[in-house]
Amino acid sequence: MSNWEKQQEVKKEGRERDRSRRETLGKYFYDLSKLMFAAIVLGEMLILQKDMSDSISWLMILFGGLLTYLLAWIGNKILK
């Protein structure tokens, strides 16, 4: 194997490693967005069943929704 072929093989392995890292990081942000939705948004909806006039719960639902969207958007950007 010549020196040029070795360099090409090393470059190919590096690209595959980078792609794998990008996919893993993108999946991580998608999973974080799912956890945010389940923990904050759905959890606060259960609390709202007791008191619909609780403004803190409404703010937490809004914050959780925005954070869910932001994390999913970051995951999508990383994967593209």
Kinemage of the C-alpha trace (Angstrom):
@kinemage 1
@onewidth
@group {chain A} dominant
@subgroup {mainchain}
@vectorlist {calphas} color= white
{ca met a 1} P 0.000 0.000 0.000
{ca ser a 2} L 1.448 3.311 -1.000
{ca asn a 3} L 1.640 6.411 1.157
{ca trp a 4} L -1.136 8.083 -0.871
{ca glu a 5} L -3.501 5.130 -0.345
{ca lys a 6} L -2.821 5.203 3.400
{ca gln a 7} L -3.631 8.910 3.524
{ca gln a 8} L -6.881 8.343 1.634
{ca glu a 9} L -7.833 5.545 4.025
{ca val a 10} L -7.112 7.751 7.051
{ca lys a 11} L -9.234 10.556 5.551
{ca lys a 12} L -12.095 8.135 4.894
{ca glu a 13} L -11.976 6.835 8.470
{ca gly a 14} L -11.962 10.410 9.773
{ca arg a 15} L -15.030 11.314 7.715
{ca glu a 16} L -16.876 8.214 8.915
{ca arg a 17} L -15.975 9.022 12.529
{ca asp a 18} L -17.162 12.619 12.124
{ca arg a 19} L -20.429 11.480 10.556
{ca ser a 20} L -20.988 9.033 13.402
{ca arg a 21} L -20.307 11.754 15.979
{ca arg a 22} L -22.698 14.127 14.233
{ca glu a 23} L -25.455 11.500 14.144
{ca thr a 24} L -24.958 10.657 17.807
{ca leu a 25} L -25.010 14.308 18.839
{ca gly a 26} L -28.130 14.966 16.747
{ca lys a 27} L -29.903 11.998 18.340
{ca tyr a 28} L -28.845 13.269 21.757
{ca phe a 29} L -30.543 16.628 21.165
{ca tyr a 30} L -33.681 14.913 19.827
{ca asp a 31} L -33.801 12.761 22.957
{ca leu a 32} L -33.338 15.842 25.136
{ca ser a 33} L -36.270 17.500 23.391
{ca lys a 34} L -38.459 14.446 24.047
{ca leu a 35} L -37.457 14.438 27.704
{ca met a 36} L -38.149 18.165 27.998
{ca phe a 37} L -41.596 17.705 26.520
{ca ala a 38} L -42.451 14.790 28.778
{ca ala a 39} L -41.062 16.264 31.970
{ca ile a 40} L -42.005 19.916 31.750
{ca val a 41} L -44.958 20.208 29.379
{ca leu a 42} L -46.853 17.052 30.260
{ca gly a 43} L -45.930 17.306 33.939
{ca glu a 44} L -47.226 20.864 34.175
{ca met a 45} L -50.435 19.891 32.380
{ca leu a 46} L -51.137 17.442 35.173
{ca ile a 47} L -50.627 20.208 37.725
{ca leu a 48} L -52.969 22.485 35.747
{ca gln a 49} L -55.810 20.022 36.278
{ca lys a 50} L -55.895 21.155 39.903
{ca asp a 51} L -55.708 24.909 39.293
{ca met a 52} L -56.198 26.376 35.817
{ca ser a 53} L -55.463 29.910 37.016
{ca asp a 54} L -51.886 29.135 38.099
{ca ser a 55} L -49.797 31.473 35.950
{ca ile a 56} L -46.497 29.783 36.885
{ca ser a 57} L -47.714 26.503 35.387
{ca trp a 58} L -48.700 28.256 32.167
{ca leu a 59} L -45.274 29.885 31.981
{ca met a 60} L -43.574 26.533 32.569
{ca ile a 61} L -45.627 24.955 29.769
{ca leu a 62} L -44.633 27.784 27.442
{ca phe a 63} L -40.977 27.516 28.502
{ca gly a 64} L -41.034 23.719 28.072
{ca gly a 65} L -42.590 24.008 24.627
{ca leu a 66} L -40.021 26.553 23.507
{ca leu a 67} L -37.150 24.515 24.919
{ca thr a 68} L -38.508 21.375 23.253
{ca tyr a 69} L -38.637 23.170 19.913
{ca leu a 70} L -35.164 24.663 20.362
{ca leu a 71} L -33.539 21.319 21.214
{ca ala a 72} L -35.261 19.557 18.298
{ca trp a 73} L -34.146 22.375 15.974
{ca ile a 74} L -30.534 22.045 17.171
{ca gly a 75} L -30.674 18.280 16.634
{ca asn a 76} L -32.018 18.818 13.128
{ca lys a 77} L -29.293 21.365 12.296
{ca ile a 78} L -26.585 18.983 13.472
{ca leu a 79} L -27.942 16.119 11.382
{ca lys a 80} L -28.117 18.219 8.214
